Amino acid sequence: MSNPFFIQSNSFLIIRVIAVATIGVIANLAALTGSALAGSQTGTDGKTSILVQSTTSTANSGLYDFLLPHFQKNNDIEVRVVAVGTGQAIRNASNCDADVLLVHAKSAEEKFIADGFGIARFDLMYNDFVLIGPAADPAGISKATDTVEALQLIAQTRSLFASRGDDSGTHKKEQALWQSANISPLTAWYRSTGSGMGATINTGIGLGAYILTDRASWITFGNKNDHIILHEGDSSLFNQYGIIRVNEQRCGNVNVSASQTFIDWMLSKTGQDLISQFKIDEQQLFFPNASSAQ
């Protein structure tokens, strides 16, 4: 049996797992050719399959690699995951290139529902965002009493800040935080990478810049160098993930039964318990909080 393999660049990730479950994770390539994957309801060995448009943090952390084999023990459904930024995932799902959407930008998810592309949204799990930066902390954000003050200190000292700049859930959160601080950061000290979280962290570390990241991405990032978490714990940094079934009335290719089976399992006690059990270096990355439909 072949070993799992990973191919990754700044904005492209493919994860293939050859095991009980087969998980396909495709980033920018899928954003361009998602229609080639969507509506393919037959997976390997003739299994029923579904396509999940997902934020990158859940894929890059290894959460799907952990969860999906458990799901497939009792469900003959192949789950294929396309991991891109939340904004791109929502656009892909709006183009009917998905059965299920799993992202972390609640207002954008609610608009997806309001526009008729999704059936119902459920809270699934949460973690939080953190501000990381060089241990020397030139802006002194470790002393900030809240996130607004931390961002104001970065702006006042004109310290470098690296942004994803890619319309992802993290980028949307960052923009909202700058707005709360009454700061327009489009200036020389603000560097927009247009890349995923891992690439942005890597660039930020190289620049000695501050970065907003979800905690799971930071925990799983390998080359931390001298960067550390400098600001955390503010309620404004709460990071909620939601799960939505794509509306079959808008997208006739949706596999309703298999998609609902997957969502029900993720929201069930079994799925929620497994989410809480997923850890890296003894640290829990996601905290289950399944809700009724919203």
N, C-alpha and C positions, 0 to 999 in steps of 0.2 A: 504494500500500500504506500502511495506517495506521501511525503510529508507535506504539511501545510507550508505555503510559501507566501512571502510578502513582497510586493513591488511598490515603492513609494518615491515620489518626487515632491516638489513644493506644493503642487495642487492636484496630484494624481495618486490615487491609492487603489490597488487591487488586492484583496485578500481572498485566497481560495483555500477552502478547507475540504480535504477529501477524507471523510469519516462518515459516521452515521448521518450527519447533516452536511449538506453542501451549501456554503455561504458564499455568494458572490458580492463583493463590495467594489463598486466602480464609481470614481469621482467625476472629474470633468468630462471624461469620455462619455459617460452616461448622460450628462447634461446636454450633450450634442446629439446623441443617438439613442436616447431613452426609449423612443418608440419602437426600436428594434427589440427591446426587452419587455416592454409593457404588453399586457394581453397574452403573454405566453403562459398559459395555464397548465402546461405539461412540462415538468422538470425532468431531471435525469431519471433513467429507468422507468419512464412513464408516470412518475409521481405527479400529483397535483402540485402546482407551485403558485406562490404569490410574490409580488414585488413590493418591498417596503422602501419608500423614500425616507431617508433618515439624516439627522444631523451627524456631523463627523465625530463628536465626542463619544457617543455611544459605541461607535464602531472602533475608533482608534484605541479606546480603553480596553477593548477585548470583551465587552459586555455580551455582544451577540455570540461570540465564540463560546462563551460560558452558558448562555441561556438556550440557544437553539438546539443543541443536542438533547437537552432535557425535554424540550417541546416535541421533538420528533420521536421520542420514545413511545409516545402514545398517540401521535398524530402523523398520518402518512402524507404530510404536506412539506414540500420543499420551500424554504424561505430564502429569497434572494434580497440582498440589501444593497441599495445604492446610497453611498455616504457622501453627501455634499453639504455645503452651508445651508442653514434653514431657509433662507430666501430662495435659493436655487431648488431645494427640495419641494417647496410649495409651488414654484413655477412648474416643475416637472409633473407634480401631481395634478395641477390645473390643466396640464396638457394631456391628461389621462395616461400618464406614464407611471402609474402606481395603483396598487390595491389598498395600501395602508400608508399613512403619513405619521412619522414619529419625529417631532421637532421641539424646539424650546423658545418660542416667541408667541406668547398667548394672544396678544392683540392681533397678530398676523394670522394665527390659527383661527381665531373667531371670525375674521374677515373671510377666510377660506370657506368656513361654514356658511356665513351670511351670503356669500356669492353663489352658493348652491353646489360647491364642489365636494363638500364633506357631509356625512350623515350626522355625526355627533362627536363632540370632543370630550375626552376623559383625561383628568389628571392621572399621571402614571407614576411619577417619581420626581425627586428633586435633589439638587445639591446646591452649591453656591459658586459665585464668582469671587476671585481674589485679585488684588493688585500685586504684581511681582516687580522686582527691580534689583539693581545691584545692591549688595550688602552695605556699601558705603552710604546709600540712600541720600544722594545729593539734594533732593527736594525736601527731605525730612518728613515723608508721608507716614512713617511709622508712628509719629506722634499725633497724627490727625485724629480728631474725635469722631469724624464721620467721612463718608466717601466724597461728599461735596468739598470738604476742606482738603482732602488728599489731592483731588484734581486741581483745586485752586492753587495749592502749593507747587504742583508740577508746572502749571501755567505761569505762576509768578516767577519761578526760578528758570523758566524756559528749558527745563530738563527734557531730554528726548523721550518721546512716547511713541511706541510702535503699535499701530492699529491693523486689524485684519482688513478693514476696508472692503469687505466682500458681501455685504448684506446678509451675513450669517446671523444667527441668534445672538452670538456674542457681540458682533458689531452693532446690532440693533440696541442691545443693552448699553453698550459703551456710548452710543450717540445720545440715548436718553439720559445717561448720567452727566455727560457734558452739558446738556440742556438744563438739567437741574442745577448745575453749578453756574449757569449763565455765562458759559464760555464757548466761543466758536474756535475750535482748535486748528483750523486750517491755516497753519503758519509753519515757519521753518523748522520748529522743534517737533512737529507732528509728522510722523512718517507712516503713510498708508501702504501696506504691502500688497493688498489685493490677493492674499493667500490664505490658506487654511491655518488652523491654530498652531500646529506643530511648526510650520514654516515661519509663522509670525513670531513665535517664541524664539526660534533659532536666530532670526534676524535681529530681534530685540536684544538678545543676549550679546550678539556681535557688536551692536551699537552701544551697549551699556544703557539701554532704554527701559522705561517702565512699560508694562504690558498688562492689559486686563485679560484674564483667562478663566475658563471654568476650572474648578479644582481638579476634576478627574483628568483633564488634559495635562495639568501641571504635575500631578502625582505620577502619571505614566510617562512623562517626558524624561528622556535619559540624560542629555548633556546640559545639566543645569548650571554648570560653571559656578560663578559667584552669585547668581541670582537666587533670591529667597522671597517668600511671602512677606510683604511689608504692611499690607492692610487687608483686613478680613473682618467678618462678623457683623457688618452693617446690614440691617434689614433690606436695604436697597439692593443688596447683592444676591438676594434669593434667586434661584434658577430653577424654574418649574418646567418639566417635560410633559408634553401631551401626546395622546395617540388618537388617531382619527381614521375611520373607514371612508374611502373615497365613494362618492355617490354614484351608484350604478345607473341612475337616471341621466346623469351627465356623461358618464363614461361606461359604455356598454360592455367593455372588456373586463370589468371588475369581477373577480371571483368572490362573490358575496359570501358564500358558505365558508370557504377556506379562510377568507380575511376575518370574518367574524369569529371563527374558531380561534384564530391567533390572538385577536384582541381580547376575547374572553379569557384566554389562558394567561395573558400578560396581566390582566386585572384581577385574576383569581388569587386565592391565598397561596397556591403553589407558585405561581409566577412572582407574586410579591415577595414571598419568602426567599426565593432564589435571588431576586434583585438585591435583597439585603445581605445575602451571603457572599456576593461578589466583592472581593477585596484584592488590593494590590499592596504588597508589603504590610499586610495586616491593617490596611486602611480601607474603610468602606467608601466606595466611590459614589453610590447612588442610594437614596433613601425612599422606599416605596410609600406612596400616599394615594392609592387608587381612589377615584371618586365616582359618583354617579354621572350620567351624561350631562353635558353642559351645552 
